[in-house]
Amino acid sequence: NMLLVLGCAFFCGGLVYPRKEQVFDKGNAVVNSGLLLMAVMGLLFPAVLHYTHSEVHAGSSELALSRFSSCIMLVAYAAYLFFQLKSQPSSYTPLTEETSQNEEPSDEDEDPEISKWESIIWLSILTAWVSLLSGYLVDAIEGASVSWKIPISFISVILLPIVGNAAEHAGAIMFAMKDKLDLSLGVAIGSSIQISMFAVPFCVVIGWMMGEQMDLNFQLFETATLFITVIVVAFFLQEGTSNYFK
């Protein structure tokens, strides 16, 4: 999301509008970058604690630190949602025509095709169906790795994210080509925040409730890669503009 999806959105949007810099809400981008940095901190501390063997001397545990960090991250994500939806909703509205002259007429005023409760029912059905298919997919990864002679790590780290993210990838590019970069950032960065600040710590808390020892130690290389990725993304978002070169 942070590199491939966002990079393709910037590139395709810049090709459609090569003579101007596309703009997006800088304040929103700064808030998102801060949340991503907070998520990296939550993942970095358990890894550093493990590889420096500090828990042996201090008597602390990376599992306890992971559970504490997960609770803090979940509270921070809930506060972020409250801030986004209730406290200052105007900060997350699309840019006006002054900052996006080539924006096409919006279709946000159209009447919804289904009701609120119908949406909830359909969402519940699709969530259950996706959960069932995900179980079959995980069970089939090892067999596919053996038959295709491809490492499991390549399938799980490269192929699955690209295939599973195809809809978001296409949506972010489409919004960028319509000069709606705020929506592209919402798709790319918003998904990264949701995974790092909600999905990962939520799994740790659920494992805690089930008696499973799940922690936030994603190994040193993966954590360092994520840290560098967040720094690069935050650097490119700080100006509030984008072009195909970025």
N, C-alpha and C positions, 0 to 999 in steps of 0.2 A: 504493500500500500504506500509506504512512505517514499520509496525510490522508484519502482517501476510504474505504478499507477500515476503518482503525482508527476513524475518526469515525462511520461507519455502525454499527460494532459497539458503540461506547459509546452511541450514540443508541438503538438498538433494545434493547440490554440495559437501559438506563435506563427505557425505556417499559414493559418487562415487570416491572421491580422499581422502581417510582417512589418508594417509601417508604423505601428504604435505598440506601446507597452500595455499589456492588459493589467488591470488593477483589481485588487480584492481588499476586503476589510482587514487592515493591518492589526487593529486591536484584537479582533477575533483570532487571527493567526498567532499573535503573541501569547494569548491565553492557551491556545492549543499546544504551542511549543513548550510552555511551562508545564503543562500536564504531562506531556511526553517525557520531559526531563525528570519529573517526579516519579514517573513509572520506571524509568531507567535506574533511578536511585534505589527504588524498592527492590529491583532485581540485582543491582550491583553489590549492595551491602552483604547479602548472604553468600555471594560468590567470593567476595574478598575475605569474609570471615572464614570460609572453608579453606581457601588456598593459602592463607597466612597462618592457619592453625591457631588463630587467636582464641578460639573457644576453649582450647586446652588450658590456656593460662588464665583467662578471665572467668572461666566456669560458665560461659554462656553457650547457647545452642543455636545453630543456624536454623533449625526447625522452629524454635520459639521466635526467633527474629523474623522468619518468613511469615509466620502466622500473625505476628504483631503488625508487620508491614502490610500484609494483606488487608487487615481490618482498617488501617489508616487509609489505604488506597480506595477501599470501598466507600468509606465515609467521604473522602475527597471527591470521588466520582458522583456520589449522590448530591453533594454540594454544588458540583459543576452543573448537573442537570437542573437543579433548582434555580441556579443563577441564570442558566440559559433559557429556561422556559418561563420562569415566574418573575425573577428579580428585574432583569434588564432584557426583555425580549426584543426591544428595538435595536439592540446591538448586533442581532443576528439576522436582520432583514437583508434582502438582497440590495446591492448598490443601486443608487438612483441612476436616472438616465444621464446625469452630468458626468458620472464616472464610467459609464458604459454606453457610449453613443450608438454602438452597433447592435445593441441587444434587441432581440426580436420581441414582439408583444407577448406578454406572459399569459399563460392559460390557467393561472392560479384561481381566477374568479369563477371557473366552471363549477357547476353543481356536482357533488360526489355521485358516483354511479351506484354505490352500495352504502348501506347505513353503517353506523358505528359498531353495532353488535354483530352485524354480518362480517365486518372486517375482523373483529376479534375472533369469531368462530373460524373463519378461513385461516387466520394466522395460527390458531391453535392446531388445526388439522395439519397444516403444512409443517409446523414445528415438530409435531409427532412423527410425521412421515420422513422428514429430513433426519431426525434422530435415529429412526430405524435404518434408513439407508446408510447413515454414517457408521453404524455398527458393522454392517456387511462390508463397507469399504475398508475399514480398519482391518478386518479379518482377511481381506483379499490382498492386502499390500505385500505380505510376505510371499505368497504364491506368485504374484506378479513379478516380484523381484527375482525369484528363482527362474521363472520361465523366460523372462526378458533379459536376464543376466545384467540387471541394473541394480546398483546399491540401494538399499532401503532408504538411506539418508537422502539420496538424490530424489527419490520419488516423494518422500514426505516433506522435504525442504524446498524443492524446486517445482516439481510437476503439480502436486496437489494444490499449492497456493495459487499457481497460475490458472489452473482449470477451475478451481472453486471460486476464484476472484474474477472470473471472466465478465460477469454481469456488472460488477462495480467498476471494473476496468473500462468497459465500453461506456458506461454511464458517465464516468469522470471525463473521458475524452469528448463525448458528445456535448456535455455542458461547457467544456472549455472552448470547443469550436463554435459555440453560440455566445461566447464572451460572458459566460456565467461562472466565473472562476470561484466565487464563494460556494457554489454548489459542488464544484469539483473538489475543493478543499474539504467540504463537509463529508464527501464520500471517502476520500483518501485518508485524510488526517483523522476524521471522526471515527472511522473504522479502527484505525490504529489505537486511538484512545480507548475505544470500547473494549478492544481485546486486552490491552495492557493494563488498564485501570479497573476493568470489571471482570472479564472472562477469566483471566489468569488468577487473580486473587480470590475470585469466587470459587474456582476449582480447589484452591488450597483450603479454603474454609470448609467446603463440602467434604473434602478428604479428612479434615480435622474432625468433623462431626461423625464420619464413618469409621474413625480410628485408623485411617491411612496416613502414613508419614510422607506427605507431599510438601515440598518446599519450593522456594523461588531460586534455587541454585541451578541456572541453566548453563553451567560450565563457563570458564573464563573467556574462551574465544567467542562464543555466541553472545555473551553479555557485552564484551568489548565491541563487537561488530554492531550491536544495537545502539550502544552509546555513541559511536562515531556517526552512525546513520542519523540519529536524532540531532546531533550537533550540525551536520551538513544541512538537514532540512530546516532547522531553526535559522541558520545563516541565510538561506535563500528566501525565507519568508519574512525576514525582518524589514525589508523595504516596502512591502505591500504591492510589488509589481512583479510581472513575469514576462518572459519572452522565450523564443524557441531555443536560444543559446543556454539559458538556465536549465 
